[in-house]
Amino acid sequence: MKKWIDSLPLNQRLGFPLMLFILLVYLGFQIISYRSYIAIERDNLVNRTQILANGIAMNLTAPVLFNDSEAAREILTTFQADPLIKAVRLELPNGTLFSQYTRDLASQAFPSGLLIRLDKHDVVFSEHTLYLQIPVLLEKENIAHMHISVSLASLHAIQWTHLKISLLLFFGLVGVSTYIISRLQRWVIKPVSQLNAGIRDVIKGEAHQPITPVRSSRDELNELTESFNTMVDTISERDAALRLALRQLREEKSIADDIIETVQHGLVVVNQRGEITKANAACQTLFQSAFTHYDWPSLIDMLAPVEREAFQRLLDDALSHPRQIDHLIVEGAQPNGEIRTYQIVSRPLHSRLQTLFAIEDITAKHSAERQQKLAAKVFDNSQDAIILIDNQGRLTMVNSTFHQLTGYDQQSVMGMHFSQLVVAEEYRQLQAIIGTALQDSGQWQGEINARGAKGEPLPLFVRITRISDTHKPGRQTVVVASDLRSMKEIQRLEYMANHDPLTNLANRVKLHRSLQALLEAPSHEEHGFSVLFLDLDNFKAVNDSHGHVIGDQVLRIVAERLRRAIRKGDLVSRLAGDEFVILLSPPLTEANVKATSQRLFERLSQVMKVGDKRITVGVSIGCYYVHPHSQESADDILRHADEAMYDAKLLGKGQMVEFNQPELDAETG
């Protein structure tokens, strides 16, 4: 090998190692850069898909929990935002398919054995497809998982582009290497060969033609060497300056291209005819189309404005003069028929006689602003008072109904602590209950008494909800308060209409209503019930001896004792004076009725202490059994019970008389 190399001419011995070195450096650099670049692109593809899938997985928890596969399918369609995603399978932990999304029919199938590989690795690359498994978590519990297939078309395109660039660089290096070797041949080998030939000619005594002009202070070889060095230095300096300028130009162009491609707004350059001459990558996503350098539509066709003629006039005016457009709002139709809202800004490019348009899709922003305005109207026009409270318990926002309800001016209460609006003693009793409810479920509702601006009581029904503010740290509290004053007044009037004002027992109206309800109840078909008619013994003597004031107090004590002597579901009422009626609801036996009557005798016979006086009264009771399927009216029943009570009076008072035989239950006393 050494002999073979030594036998080569000087130009080949110089060119061969140089070419081999350049080739090895080039191949090493290309292999390293290719692997690094492809690895980065694969990681970027996986990360981008995982970020999108994790965001969608958060929204899938509710549909999975409520077994709403249709809602899950609608959420999965969000994957259409990424054109590389071909199919998504949402499976439950047991492997059951819950829902799926496919971009086309050819994307539905997953290769056999893929699910087992995904359970081990979460990310699997095939020749043409990337497969990922993304869990759907609820409080760190895997409630489902998504199998996602992603097309590697973009990665293959990058590989092919990298290969083409590598081949282009290779041929460029071959050309540069050939050029350098030829330069060496001309600048070094040929002059040396000529110098060597000249030296040989001199040795031989032959005539020698100087290679370079002869100078008096230099011989030919020295002049040749100096000239060669000077020439090489000059070329090197110029080449270095040129490379520096080209590198700076490429860097500036690369930065500008990166900025343009990174901008999320669509950027298009339009000529005076309205034709697009250049567009950035964001336009493909913005308008859901794939443009090339040869099939860009016109700007108006790409936007497809709803008011086409008006936009065409505005566009023609902006392109012909030229004039700039600032924050123009245009509604355009997507290829799928969806109406999107765009904001357009234009700037003339005077040097190129073209116009740059920046197009931003503000559909979501525009909709959010409308929703925000609507929410503000709902907030301010609500019939209930709405209060927003910060973490420190201070009021940060109230609506106009709050002012109408409490009398407080909306601005004056800003920063006021909520405890100044409620009855402090009552709130202290409820504070622990409200705090626990907010901690567990984030909400509480109930009645609270507040105070108005003038100190007047305000009974309120409040709904308290704790919310998170995306713009501020911590959580805030929303209180929705409804005025209960009219309702309380209605309840008070209704209570007065149905209750005796002296004893607070049910009055004659409520007694008749309750008795009629028992007669019409389905249980009356199977069970009867009992009516006790009570009349106090010797009560007239109490009024005559002690006066009506003492008599009224005695009636209140009797009413309380009657209430405590009956069951919770029974009803005690006062007809008039010292007459009382008790409805004993089913199920009931004769033994129950007699036990209740005996309890009434015992309770009412006890001495009553009224001031410094000790008073004793008795009671006579008439009992009437209302049998199942009875067709009697309420008045007839009360009349029969009254007759039984009258018989008890005639028999000597202090006892119970039954008007009829009991048929209340199979079991009798």
C-alpha positions in Angstrom: 0.0 0.0 0.0 2.8 2.4 0.9 4.7 1.6 -2.3 1.5 2.2 -4.3 1.0 5.6 -2.7 4.6 6.5 -3.1 4.3 5.6 -6.8 1.5 8.1 -7.3 2.1 11.5 -8.7 2.3 14.4 -6.3 -1.1 15.8 -7.2 -2.8 12.4 -6.6 -0.9 12.0 -3.3 -2.2 15.4 -2.2 -5.8 14.9 -3.5 -6.6 11.4 -2.4 -6.1 11.9 1.4 -7.9 15.3 1.2 -10.9 13.8 -0.5 -11.0 10.8 1.9 -10.8 13.1 4.9 -13.6 15.4 3.7 -15.7 12.4 2.9 -15.2 10.8 6.4 -15.9 14.1 8.2 -19.0 14.7 6.1 -20.4 11.2 6.7 -19.7 11.3 10.4 -21.3 14.7 10.7 -24.3 13.7 8.7 -24.9 10.5 10.6 -24.7 12.3 14.0 -26.8 15.2 12.9 -29.4 12.9 11.3 -29.8 10.7 14.4 -29.9 13.7 16.7 -32.4 15.6 14.5 -34.7 12.7 14.0 -34.6 11.8 17.7 -35.5 15.4 18.5 -38.4 15.4 16.0 -39.7 12.1 17.4 -39.6 13.5 20.9 -41.3 16.7 19.8 -44.0 14.6 18.1 -44.5 12.5 21.2 -44.5 15.5 23.5 -46.9 17.5 21.4 -49.3 14.6 21.2 -49.1 13.8 24.9 -49.7 17.5 25.8 -52.8 17.6 23.6 -54.0 14.2 24.8 -53.5 15.0 28.5 -55.5 18.2 28.1 -58.3 16.2 26.5 -58.0 13.5 29.1 -58.9 16.0 31.9 -62.2 16.8 30.1 -63.0 13.0 29.7 -63.3 12.3 33.4 -66.9 13.5 33.6 -68.2 11.5 30.5 -66.4 8.3 31.8 -67.9 8.7 35.3 -71.4 9.3 34.0 -71.0 6.6 31.2 -71.7 9.2 28.5 -70.0 7.8 25.5 -71.6 10.4 23.2 -70.1 13.3 25.2 -66.8 11.4 25.2 -66.9 11.1 21.4 -67.5 14.8 21.0 -64.6 15.6 23.3 -62.4 13.1 21.3 -63.2 15.1 18.1 -60.9 17.8 19.5 -58.1 15.6 18.2 -59.0 16.8 14.7 -57.0 20.0 15.6 -53.9 17.9 15.0 -54.0 16.6 11.4 -51.4 13.9 12.2 -53.7 12.0 14.6 -55.4 9.2 12.7 -57.4 7.4 15.4 -58.1 7.4 19.2 -59.6 4.6 21.2 -61.0 5.3 24.7 -61.1 2.1 26.7 -62.1 1.3 30.2 -59.6 -0.4 32.6 -61.2 -3.8 31.7 -60.4 -3.3 28.0 -63.9 -2.4 26.9 -64.1 0.1 24.1 -66.0 3.2 25.5 -65.6 5.6 22.6 -63.4 6.3 19.7 -62.4 9.0 17.1 -61.1 8.3 13.6 -60.0 10.7 11.0 -61.1 8.3 8.2 -62.3 4.7 7.8 -58.7 3.5 7.1 -57.6 4.7 10.5 -59.9 2.6 12.7 -57.9 -0.6 13.2 -55.0 -1.0 15.7 -52.4 -3.7 14.9 -52.8 -7.0 16.9 -50.5 -7.2 19.9 -50.2 -3.4 20.1 -52.3 -3.1 23.3 -49.9 -5.4 25.2 -46.9 -3.5 23.9 -48.5 -0.2 24.9 -49.2 -1.5 28.5 -45.4 -2.0 28.8 -44.0 1.1 27.0 -46.8 3.7 26.6 -45.2 4.8 23.4 -44.6 2.5 20.4 -43.2 3.5 17.0 -44.0 1.4 13.9 -42.8 2.0 10.4 -45.6 4.5 9.5 -47.4 5.2 12.8 -46.7 6.3 16.3 -48.9 4.6 19.0 -49.4 6.1 22.4 -51.3 5.1 25.5 -52.6 8.1 27.7 -54.3 7.4 31.0 -57.5 9.2 32.0 -57.0 9.9 35.7 -59.5 11.0 38.5 -57.7 11.8 41.7 -54.7 9.7 40.6 -56.9 6.7 39.8 -56.9 5.4 36.2 -60.5 5.3 35.2 -59.8 4.8 31.4 -57.0 5.1 28.9 -56.7 6.4 25.4 -54.9 4.5 22.6 -53.8 7.1 20.0 -52.3 6.4 16.6 -50.3 9.3 15.0 -49.2 9.4 11.4 -45.4 9.6 10.9 -45.9 11.3 7.5 -44.4 14.5 8.7 -41.4 12.7 10.2 -40.9 10.8 7.0 -41.0 14.0 5.1 -38.4 15.5 7.4 -36.2 12.4 6.8 -36.6 12.7 3.0 -35.8 16.4 3.2 -32.8 15.8 5.3 -31.6 13.2 2.8 -32.0 15.6 -0.1 -30.1 18.3 1.7 -27.4 15.8 2.6 -27.0 14.8 -1.0 -26.9 18.4 -2.0 -24.2 19.1 0.5 -22.3 16.0 -0.6 -22.2 17.1 -4.2 -21.3 20.6 -3.1 -18.4 19.2 -1.0 -17.3 17.1 -4.0 -17.3 20.2 -6.2 -15.5 22.3 -3.6 -12.9 19.5 -3.1 -12.4 19.2 -6.8 -12.0 23.0 -7.0 -9.5 23.0 -4.2 -7.4 20.2 -5.7 -7.4 22.0 -9.0 -6.2 25.1 -7.3 -3.5 23.2 -5.6 -2.5 21.8 -8.9 -2.3 25.3 -10.4 -0.9 27.2 -7.5 1.5 24.6 -5.9 2.1 21.5 -8.0 2.4 23.1 -11.4 4.7 26.0 -10.2 6.8 23.4 -8.3 6.9 21.2 -11.3 7.8 24.1 -13.5 10.4 25.1 -11.0 11.7 21.6 -10.8 11.8 21.5 -14.7 13.6 24.8 -14.7 16.1 23.5 -12.2 16.6 20.4 -14.3 17.0 22.6 -17.3 19.6 24.6 -15.5 21.4 21.4 -14.4 21.3 20.1 -17.9 22.5 23.5 -19.2 19.4 23.9 -21.3 17.7 27.2 -21.8 15.3 28.1 -19.1 12.2 30.2 -19.4 11.5 32.0 -16.2 8.2 31.1 -14.6 7.7 34.5 -13.1 9.0 37.9 -13.9 12.5 38.2 -12.6 13.1 40.9 -10.0 16.6 42.1 -9.2 16.3 41.4 -5.5 14.6 38.0 -5.8 15.2 34.8 -7.6 12.5 33.0 -9.4 11.6 30.4 -6.7 11.5 32.9 -4.0 9.3 35.2 -6.0 7.0 32.3 -6.9 6.7 31.3 -3.3 6.0 34.8 -2.1 3.5 35.4 -4.8 1.8 32.1 -4.0 1.7 33.0 -0.3 0.4 36.4 -1.1 -2.2 35.1 -3.4 -3.3 32.4 -0.8 -3.5 35.0 2.0 -5.6 37.4 -0.1 -8.0 34.6 -1.2 -8.3 33.3 2.3 -9.1 36.8 3.7 -11.7 37.4 1.0 -13.1 33.9 1.4 -13.4 34.3 5.2 -15.1 37.7 4.9 -17.5 36.2 2.3 -18.3 33.2 4.5 -18.9 35.5 7.5 -21.2 37.7 5.5 -23.1 34.7 4.1 -23.3 33.1 7.5 -24.7 36.3 9.0 -27.2 36.6 6.1 -28.3 33.0 6.6 -28.7 33.5 10.4 -30.8 36.6 9.9 -32.9 34.9 7.3 -33.3 31.9 9.5 -34.3 34.0 12.5 -36.8 35.9 10.3 -38.2 32.7 8.9 -38.5 31.2 12.4 -40.3 34.3 13.7 -42.7 34.2 10.8 -43.4 30.5 11.2 -43.7 30.7 15.0 -46.2 33.5 14.9 -49.7 32.1 15.6 -51.4 34.7 13.4 -51.7 34.0 9.7 -49.3 36.2 7.7 -49.8 36.6 4.0 -48.2 38.8 1.4 -50.7 40.0 -1.2 -50.0 41.7 -4.5 -52.1 44.5 -6.0 -54.4 42.0 -7.7 -55.3 40.4 -4.4 -53.3 37.3 -5.1 -51.3 35.7 -2.2 -47.6 35.5 -3.0 -46.4 34.1 0.3 -48.1 32.7 3.5 -46.7 31.3 6.7 -47.5 27.9 8.1 -50.1 29.2 10.6 -52.4 29.9 7.6 -52.8 26.1 7.1 -54.1 25.7 10.6 -56.1 28.9 10.5 -58.0 28.0 7.4 -57.8 24.2 7.6 -56.1 23.9 4.3 -52.8 22.9 2.9 -51.3 25.5 0.6 -48.2 25.2 -1.7 -46.3 27.8 -3.5 -48.3 27.1 -6.6 -52.0 26.9 -5.5 -52.4 29.8 -3.1 -55.9 31.2 -3.6 -56.7 34.8 -3.5 -57.1 36.5 -0.2 -60.8 36.9 -0.5 -61.3 33.3 -1.5 -59.2 32.1 1.5 -61.1 34.3 3.9 -64.5 33.6 2.3 -66.1 36.6 4.0 -69.8 36.5 4.7 -70.2 40.1 3.4 -68.1 39.4 0.3 -68.9 42.5 -1.7 -68.2 45.0 1.2 -64.9 43.3 2.0 -63.9 43.3 -1.7 -64.4 47.1 -1.9 -62.3 47.6 1.3 -59.6 45.3 0.0 -59.4 46.9 -3.4 -59.1 50.3 -1.7 -56.3 49.1 0.6 -54.3 47.5 -2.2 -54.7 50.2 -4.9 -53.6 53.3 -2.9 -52.1 51.5 -0.7 -53.6 52.0 2.7 -53.3 50.2 6.0 -56.1 48.4 7.8 -56.3 48.4 11.6 -58.2 45.8 13.6 -60.9 45.0 11.0 -63.4 42.3 12.2 -64.5 39.9 9.4 -66.7 36.8 9.6 -65.6 34.1 7.2 -66.9 30.6 6.3 -64.7 27.6 6.8 -64.7 24.7 4.3 -66.9 22.7 6.7 -69.4 25.5 6.8 -68.4 26.9 10.2 -68.5 30.6 10.6 -65.2 32.0 12.1 -64.4 35.5 13.2 -61.1 37.1 12.1 -59.3 40.3 13.0 -57.2 41.7 10.2 -54.3 44.2 10.2 -52.5 45.2 7.1 -49.3 47.2 6.3 -48.1 48.2 2.8 -44.7 46.9 1.6 -43.8 49.9 -0.5 -40.5 48.5 -1.7 -42.3 45.4 -3.2 -45.6 47.1 -4.1 -47.3 44.5 -2.0 -49.2 44.4 1.3 -48.7 42.3 4.4 -51.8 41.0 6.1 -51.8 39.7 9.7 -55.0 37.5 10.3 -56.0 36.4 13.8 -58.8 34.0 14.5 -60.7 35.6 17.4 -63.8 33.4 17.3 -63.3 32.1 20.8 -62.3 35.5 22.1 -65.2 37.2 20.4 -67.6 34.6 21.8 -66.1 34.9 25.3 -66.5 38.6 25.2 -70.2 38.2 24.3 -70.6 35.6 27.0 -68.9 37.9 29.5 -71.2 40.8 28.6 -74.2 38.4 28.9 -73.0 37.2 32.3 -72.6 40.7 33.4 -76.2 41.5 32.4 -77.4 38.4 34.2 -75.4 39.3 37.3 -76.7 42.9 37.4 -80.3 42.1 36.5 -80.7 39.0 38.8 -83.7 39.1 41.1 -81.5 37.8 43.9 -78.7 39.8 45.5 -75.3 38.4 44.4 -72.2 39.0 46.5 -68.5 38.1 45.7 -66.3 37.7 48.8 -62.5 37.3 48.7 -60.3 35.0 50.9 -60.3 37.6 53.7 -64.1 37.8 53.9 -64.3 41.2 52.2 -66.9 42.2 49.6 -65.3 42.6 46.2 -68.4 42.9 44.0 -72.2 43.2 44.5 -75.1 43.7 42.0 -77.8 46.3 41.9 -80.3 44.0 43.6 -78.0 44.0 46.7 -78.5 47.8 46.9 -82.3 47.4 46.5 -82.5 44.7 49.1 -80.2 46.0 51.8 -80.1 49.8 51.2 -76.3 49.8 51.1 -74.7 51.7 48.3 -72.7 49.4 46.0 -69.5 51.4 46.2 -69.6 52.0 49.9 -69.6 48.2 50.7 -66.5 47.4 48.7 -63.9 46.1 51.1 -66.5 45.8 53.9 -66.2 42.5 55.9 -69.3 40.3 55.4 -69.8 39.9 59.2 -71.0 43.5 59.2 -74.0 42.4 57.2 -75.3 39.5 59.2 -76.4 38.9 62.8 -73.1 38.0 64.4 -74.6 35.7 67.1 -76.6 33.7 64.6 -73.6 33.4 62.2 -71.3 32.1 65.0 -73.8 29.2 65.5 -73.8 28.4 61.7 -70.1 29.2 61.0 -68.8 25.7 61.7 -71.6 24.1 59.7 -71.1 26.4 56.7 -67.3 25.9 56.8 -67.6 22.1 56.9 -70.1 22.1 53.9 -67.8 24.4 51.9 -64.8 22.2 52.6 -66.6 19.0 51.7 -68.8 20.0 48.7 -67.9 23.7 48.0 -71.5 24.9 48.7 -74.1 25.5 51.4 -77.6 26.8 51.4 -80.0 27.8 54.2 -81.7 30.7 56.0 -79.7 33.6 57.6 -80.9 36.8 59.2 -79.0 39.9 57.9 -79.3 43.6 58.7 -80.1 46.3 56.3 -78.3 49.7 56.0 -80.8 51.1 58.6 -80.4 48.1 61.0 -83.7 46.5 60.0 -83.8 42.7 60.0 -83.6 40.9 56.7 -84.5 37.2 56.6 -82.6 35.7 53.6 -82.3 32.4 51.9 -78.7 32.2 50.8 -76.7 29.8 48.5 -73.0 30.0 49.2 -70.6 28.6 46.6 -66.8 28.5 46.7 -65.1 29.1 43.4 -61.5 29.3 42.0 -60.4 32.5 40.2 -58.0 31.8 37.3 -56.7 35.3 37.5 -56.0 35.5 41.2 -54.5 33.1 43.7 -56.7 31.3 46.1 -60.5 30.9 46.0 -63.4 33.2 46.4 -66.9 32.8 47.6 -70.2 33.7 45.8 -73.3 34.3 47.9 -76.7 34.4 46.2 -79.3 35.8 48.6 -83.1 35.7 48.2 -85.5 38.0 50.2 -87.7 36.0 52.5 -89.6 38.9 54.0 -92.8 38.4 51.9 -92.6 34.6 52.3 -92.2 35.0 56.1 -95.2 37.3 56.1 -97.2 34.8 54.1 -96.2 32.0 56.5 -97.1 34.2 59.5 -100.6 35.0 58.1 -101.1 31.3 57.2 -100.1 30.3 60.7 -102.5 32.8 62.2 -105.3 31.6 60.0 -104.8 28.0 61.1 -103.8 28.4 64.8 -105.5 29.6 68.0 -103.8 32.9 69.0 -103.9 32.1 72.7 -102.6 28.5 72.8 -100.9 28.2 69.4 -102.8 25.0 68.9 -104.6 24.2 65.6 -107.9 26.1 65.4 -111.3 24.9 64.0 -110.3 25.6 60.4 -107.2 23.4 60.5 -109.0 20.7 62.5 -111.7 20.4 59.8 -109.0 20.4 57.1 -107.0 17.7 58.9 -110.1 15.6 59.6 -111.1 15.7 55.9 -107.6 14.7 54.9 -107.7 11.6 57.1 -111.1 10.7 55.6 -109.7 11.0 52.1 -106.4 9.4 52.7 -105.7 5.9 51.1 -104.9 4.5 54.5 -108.5 5.1 55.5 -109.5 2.2 53.3 -107.7 -0.2 55.6 -107.4 1.6 59.0 -109.7 3.7 61.1 -108.8 6.5 63.4 -110.1 8.1 66.6 -111.4 11.5 67.6 -111.2 12.7 71.3 -113.5 15.6 72.3 -112.2 17.2 75.6 -113.9 19.7 77.9 -112.2 21.0 81.0 -114.0 20.3 84.3 -114.5 23.2 86.8 -112.8 25.7 84.4 -115.6 28.2 84.8 -114.8 28.3 88.5 -111.2 29.3 87.7 -112.4 32.2 85.6 -114.9 33.3 88.2 -112.4 33.0 91.1 -109.2 34.2 89.6 -110.2 36.2 86.5 -109.8 35.7 82.8 -106.0 36.5 82.8 -105.3 33.5 85.1 -107.8 31.5 83.0 -105.9 32.2 79.8 -102.6 31.1 81.5 -104.3 27.9 82.6 -105.4 27.3 79.0 -101.9 27.7 77.8 -100.6 25.2 80.3 -103.3 22.8 79.4 -102.4 23.2 75.7 -98.8 22.4 76.4 -99.6 19.3 78.4 -101.9 18.1 75.7 -99.2 18.5 73.1 -96.8 16.4 75.2 -99.2 13.7 75.9 -99.9 12.7 72.2 -97.8 11.2 69.4 -95.9 13.3 66.9 -98.3 12.5 64.1 -101.5 13.3 66.1 -103.2 16.6 66.1 -104.5 18.6 69.1 -106.7 21.6 68.4 -108.8 24.1 70.4 -112.4 24.7 69.3 -113.4 27.4 71.7 -113.3 28.3 75.4 -112.1 25.2 77.2 -113.0 22.7 74.5 -110.3 20.7 72.7 -110.3 18.0 70.0 -107.5 15.5 69.4 -107.2 13.4 66.2 -105.4 10.1 66.8 -104.0 9.0 63.4 -103.8 5.4 62.3 -102.4 2.8 62.9 -104.3 2.6 66.2 -105.9 0.1 68.6 -108.5 0.5 71.3 -105.8 -0.1 73.8 -103.8 2.8 72.4 -106.8 5.1 72.6 -107.5 4.2 76.2 -103.8 4.5 77.1 -103.7 8.0 75.5 -106.9 9.0 77.4 -105.5 7.8 80.7 -102.3 9.8 80.0 -104.4 12.9 79.4 -106.3 12.4 82.7 -103.0 12.1 84.6 -101.3 15.1 83.0 -104.3 17.4 83.3 -105.0 16.5 86.9 -101.6 17.7 88.1 -101.5 20.9 90.0 -100.7 24.0 87.9 -98.6 26.8 89.4 -99.8 30.2 88.1 -97.9 32.9 89.8 -98.5 32.3 93.5 -101.7 30.3 92.9 -102.1 26.6 92.7 -104.9 25.5 90.4 -106.3 22.1 89.6 -108.7 21.3 86.8 -110.1 18.0 85.4 -111.2 16.9 82.0 -114.1 14.9 80.5 -113.4 13.0 77.2 -115.7 11.8 74.5 -114.3 9.3 72.0 -115.6 8.5 68.6 -114.1 5.7 66.4 -114.1 6.5 62.7 -114.2 3.0 61.0 -112.5 2.2 57.7 -114.6 3.1 54.6 -116.7 5.4 56.7 -118.8 7.9 54.7 -119.5 10.3 57.5 -118.8 14.0 57.2 -116.4 15.9 59.5 -119.2 17.7 61.2 -121.0 14.4 62.0 -117.9 13.0 63.5 -117.3 16.0 65.7 -121.0 16.0 66.7 -120.8 12.3 67.8 -117.6 12.9 69.8 -119.2 16.0 71.4 -122.2 13.8 72.4 -119.9 11.2 74.0 -118.1 14.0 75.9 -121.5 15.3 77.1 -122.4 11.8 78.3 -119.1 11.7 80.2 -120.1 15.0 81.9 -123.4 13.5 82.9 -121.8 10.4 84.4 -119.8 12.6 86.8 -116.9 14.1 84.9 -113.3 13.0 84.9 -113.8 10.0 82.6 -114.0 8.9 79.0 -117.1 7.7 77.2 -117.0 5.9 73.8 -119.7 6.8 71.4 -119.4 3.6 69.3 -117.6 0.2 69.2 -114.0 0.3 67.9 -113.0 -1.4 64.6 -109.6 0.2 64.4 -107.4 -2.8 64.0 -107.4 -6.6 64.1 -105.6 -6.3 67.4 -107.9 -4.7 70.1 -107.3 -4.0 73.7 
